[in-house]
Amino acid sequence: MGQSVNETPASILIIDDHPLLRRGVAQLLELEDDLELVGDTGEPQQGVGLAAELDPDMILLDLNMPGMDGIQTLKALRDSGYAGRIVMFTVSDHEDDLVAALRGGADGYLLKDMEPEEMVRQLRQAALGRMVVSESLTALLAEALRNQRTAPATPDIHSLTQREREILRELASGLSNKLIARKLDISEGTVKVHVKHLLKKLNLRSRVEAAVWAVQEGIDR
């Protein structure tokens, strides 16, 4: 095991309506010490409930599901106050889907045709709080982020408490909740609560969006 005793693995929940795919990802994660599957479901509504119950570090979310699609599920998760990482997992490389996912508060967008080893690598990056996007979509992403910056409400740093600003600064430098907790000598649960509050105050939908904004505003220094 390549982990120190106090390193807990990043917890992952899968919401995808293909049982075979869920099983495949589960088997893939079983081989990794630092990534742990804590739940899986093919029902989007149940997934929103599981997210509230389990509070996983990351959710792997299918884009195309019958009934409630991935974008609606993504919005329901963010509206319910889930502040962990949400990575879309899809067969769609359409710009509209990518933009809708980012605007809805996704932290990543991975295509299902990727190699298993590459997927594990990307999930590891996402667990650290970095945005992950399949390589073939990076040009689309750059364009989408440029367009996305015309957000309706301008975030206001002055609405944050001193502690929330500290956490935003660490978040912007790419630290995970676990590492922020260790650095500030508080519990990981407390960091999660602060992240949830600062996203709400800044009217931002994901930690990656908050990190991008903080870097652009020079708050990360």
Buried (B, 14 or more C-beta within 10 A) or exposed (E): EEEEEEEEBBBBBBBBBBEEBBEEBEEBBEEBEBBBBBBBBBBBEEBBEBBEEBBBBBBBBBBBBEEBBBBEBBBBBBEEBBBBBBBBBBEBBEBEBBBBBBBBBBBBBBBBEBEEEEBBEBBBBBBBBBBBBBEEBEEBBEEBBEEBEEEEEEBEBEEBEEBBBBBBBBBBBBBBBBBBBBEBEBEBEBBBBBBBBBBEBBBBBBBBBBBBBBBEEEBBE
